[in-house]
């Protein structure tokens, strides 16, 4: 296992301390004409056109495209930014009715505090053991801070669950986590996929008989190993802009059987109470 402090300094710095160069995916609706019908309308007087939510992918690409130039800075002002706050009521209606009951429009709007621009840089449907519709996403935002005379880039990732309602696919749950660009690369092995597998399933669970070379495809890592129990395992990780690997799914195969998604919890299943402390 190659620890971070054993990496070449230049490669280490490039991997963990440089921002994303990925192109934005949310580039629909580039003219003012699209937003004109929603000008000065409140969220409860807006109907999302059915053609915007025909597929799960369309729903998410259109949702993030609407939010691309939405701003809720509240701090430094340099005149109108993008489409200002006009996109928020429309975007809110991409949420399912059940989700809107849990999340008021005011709370939704306030969740964008400090945001002046949003670029969707990663979007991928991921396996869901409950046969639901689940996506991974990562965004790059331009953020303003009170008392500062300039804006800064921020990165977040998360998972989005969708459901099909009468008029198309809607967002029924959305998680968002900020990325750590400073402490993680200095201290945490938990942010490296190979280290996670080696420590949790090798050192803790004593399960790994042989781990195979990682297969990488863009930001996707597939890590395979053969277990001491005779089964084969593979894990999917996605690499974030800050270099962190996020575990997406686990699979196990016994003999010639097909891969089956599993949910192992080595912290609970392999560590004693003393080791946890």
Buried (B, 14 or more C-beta within 10 A) or exposed (E): EEEBEEBEEEEBEEBBEEEBEBEBBBEBBEEEEBBEEBEEEEBEEBEBEEEBBEEBEBBBBBBBBBBBBBBBBBBBEEEEBBBBBBBBBBBBBBBBEEBBEEBEBEEBBEEBEBBBBBBBBBBBBBEBEEEEBBBBBBBBBBBBEEEEEEBEBBBBBBBBBBBBEEEBBBBBBBEEEEBBBEEBBEEEBBBBBBBBBBBBBBEBBEBBEEBEEBEEEEBBBBBBBBBEEEBBBBBBBBBBBBBBBBBBBBBBBEEEEEEEEEEBEBEEEBBEEEEEE
